[in-house]
């Protein structure tokens, strides 16, 4: 005689398998919903950060306000237009150069305030004349017309020394 738990009758086992089989379509539906929802929840992590990177590259790394302008709207776009007007004369005579400096950056914080707005903070390291300078830059981005655009940006208080 065998000791241990008795095996359920074949009918009872089929019933348990049938119940599990009924759950399979529900699980597949839940998985499909999750996959469809994740991209919309991760909008800031993908599209907004991509737009922020494009803006940072043009504005801070290349120091080219005109190239950064298409990635902005609102207050940020107005600020760039003023900067372009203010530096037009200096650029015409070759007075603005960025050859001797390098700029590196990394994202330090992201805050999603809605599905169409997020705030990002990047730490910039500017290397010039053998010295490194660090500062943080805050960006606000909004999803407008299917595109993430920088609507505000500013240099923030200096971060702690490195």
Secondary structure, 3 states (H helix, E strand, C coil): CCCCCCCCCHHHHHHHHHHHHHHHHHHHHHHHHHHHHHHHHCHHHHHHHHHHHHHHHHHHHCCCHHHHHHHECHHHHHHHHHHHHHHHHHHHCCCCCCCCEEEEEEEEEEEEEECCEEEEEEEEEEEECCEEEEEEEEEEEEEECCEEEEEEEEECCCCCCC
